[in-house]
């Protein structure tokens, strides 16, 4: 008895030469398309998410239970 034949290669969905890669926002998780291939990849889908993450970071760093020295100096 022989095993069922499998294709030699699997389909490849992400190609390195693709100009626009879909990213996911680090704030809300929504998918978005990178507007340019120049410079670092953006972390957030919008200016609102950037502001939201700055606020969250500021609030989290001021908490008493902030781990690993993230607490602000008094």
Rosetta constraint file for C-alpha pairs under 8 A:
AtomPair CA 14 CA 18 HARMONIC 7.64 0.50
AtomPair CA 19 CA 36 HARMONIC 7.78 0.50
AtomPair CA 19 CA 37 HARMONIC 6.45 0.50
AtomPair CA 20 CA 33 HARMONIC 6.16 0.50
AtomPair CA 20 CA 34 HARMONIC 5.67 0.50
AtomPair CA 20 CA 35 HARMONIC 7.05 0.50
AtomPair CA 20 CA 36 HARMONIC 7.25 0.50
AtomPair CA 20 CA 37 HARMONIC 7.26 0.50
AtomPair CA 21 CA 33 HARMONIC 5.87 0.50
AtomPair CA 21 CA 34 HARMONIC 5.89 0.50
AtomPair CA 22 CA 31 HARMONIC 6.38 0.50
AtomPair CA 22 CA 32 HARMONIC 5.57 0.50
AtomPair CA 22 CA 33 HARMONIC 4.55 0.50
AtomPair CA 22 CA 34 HARMONIC 6.39 0.50
AtomPair CA 23 CA 31 HARMONIC 5.50 0.50
AtomPair CA 23 CA 32 HARMONIC 5.30 0.50
AtomPair CA 23 CA 33 HARMONIC 5.93 0.50
AtomPair CA 23 CA 34 HARMONIC 6.67 0.50
AtomPair CA 24 CA 29 HARMONIC 5.25 0.50
AtomPair CA 24 CA 30 HARMONIC 5.41 0.50
AtomPair CA 24 CA 31 HARMONIC 4.28 0.50
AtomPair CA 24 CA 32 HARMONIC 6.01 0.50
AtomPair CA 24 CA 43 HARMONIC 7.63 0.50
AtomPair CA 24 CA 44 HARMONIC 7.62 0.50
AtomPair CA 24 CA 45 HARMONIC 7.62 0.50
AtomPair CA 25 CA 29 HARMONIC 4.54 0.50
AtomPair CA 25 CA 30 HARMONIC 5.40 0.50
AtomPair CA 25 CA 31 HARMONIC 6.31 0.50
AtomPair CA 25 CA 32 HARMONIC 7.15 0.50
AtomPair CA 25 CA 43 HARMONIC 5.73 0.50
AtomPair CA 25 CA 44 HARMONIC 4.51 0.50
AtomPair CA 25 CA 45 HARMONIC 5.32 0.50
AtomPair CA 26 CA 43 HARMONIC 5.64 0.50
AtomPair CA 26 CA 44 HARMONIC 5.71 0.50
AtomPair CA 27 CA 44 HARMONIC 6.42 0.50
AtomPair CA 27 CA 49 HARMONIC 5.87 0.50
AtomPair CA 27 CA 50 HARMONIC 7.78 0.50
AtomPair CA 27 CA 52 HARMONIC 7.65 0.50
AtomPair CA 27 CA 53 HARMONIC 6.52 0.50
AtomPair CA 28 CA 49 HARMONIC 7.28 0.50
AtomPair CA 30 CA 45 HARMONIC 7.35 0.50
AtomPair CA 31 CA 45 HARMONIC 7.74 0.50
AtomPair CA 32 CA 45 HARMONIC 6.10 0.50
AtomPair CA 34 CA 41 HARMONIC 6.96 0.50
AtomPair CA 34 CA 42 HARMONIC 7.15 0.50
AtomPair CA 37 CA 41 HARMONIC 7.82 0.50
AtomPair CA 44 CA 49 HARMONIC 5.93 0.50
AtomPair CA 44 CA 50 HARMONIC 6.13 0.50
AtomPair CA 45 CA 49 HARMONIC 6.70 0.50
AtomPair CA 46 CA 50 HARMONIC 6.58 0.50
AtomPair CA 47 CA 51 HARMONIC 6.28 0.50
AtomPair CA 48 CA 52 HARMONIC 6.11 0.50
AtomPair CA 49 CA 53 HARMONIC 6.13 0.50
AtomPair CA 50 CA 54 HARMONIC 6.32 0.50
AtomPair CA 51 CA 55 HARMONIC 6.27 0.50
AtomPair CA 52 CA 56 HARMONIC 6.18 0.50
AtomPair CA 53 CA 57 HARMONIC 6.00 0.50
AtomPair CA 54 CA 58 HARMONIC 6.19 0.50
AtomPair CA 55 CA 59 HARMONIC 6.16 0.50
AtomPair CA 56 CA 60 HARMONIC 5.92 0.50
AtomPair CA 57 CA 61 HARMONIC 5.98 0.50
AtomPair CA 58 CA 62 HARMONIC 6.47 0.50
AtomPair CA 59 CA 63 HARMONIC 6.76 0.50
AtomPair CA 60 CA 66 HARMONIC 6.65 0.50
AtomPair CA 61 CA 66 HARMONIC 6.15 0.50
AtomPair CA 61 CA 70 HARMONIC 5.25 0.50
AtomPair CA 61 CA 71 HARMONIC 4.83 0.50
AtomPair CA 61 CA 72 HARMONIC 5.99 0.50
AtomPair CA 62 CA 66 HARMONIC 7.41 0.50
AtomPair CA 62 CA 70 HARMONIC 7.95 0.50
AtomPair CA 62 CA 71 HARMONIC 5.49 0.50
AtomPair CA 62 CA 72 HARMONIC 5.66 0.50
AtomPair CA 63 CA 71 HARMONIC 6.53 0.50
AtomPair CA 64 CA 71 HARMONIC 6.86 0.50
AtomPair CA 66 CA 70 HARMONIC 5.69 0.50
AtomPair CA 66 CA 71 HARMONIC 5.64 0.50
AtomPair CA 67 CA 71 HARMONIC 7.62 0.50
